[in-house]
Amino acid sequence: MRGIIPTIDSTKSLRALRDLCLIQYGIQAIGNPADKASYINALLTFPVIACKQVSENKGLKSPIFSQVEALEATLEAMAILFG
């Protein structure tokens, strides 16, 4: 399951940052794609853009009540099994 807030490690290689952006989150570099900072900037702005899109009802969507209930039931079942 993808997280909403990406983990950013400045020691990652350019390829690792590119893969994180493009493959895991589907976002493009901001600026020169040959520069690590371009991918780090994209990862830093991603949560802000995602939250803005949710509030504008586009992009990511807030879950409906029944989905929240289903998730709650799943988490409770997991707590019983693994708690």
Secondary structure, DSSP 8 states (H G I E B T S, - for coil): ---SS----TTS-HHHHHHIIIIII----SS-TTSHHHHHHHHHHHHHHHHHHHHTTSSS----HHHHHHHHHHHHHHHHHH-
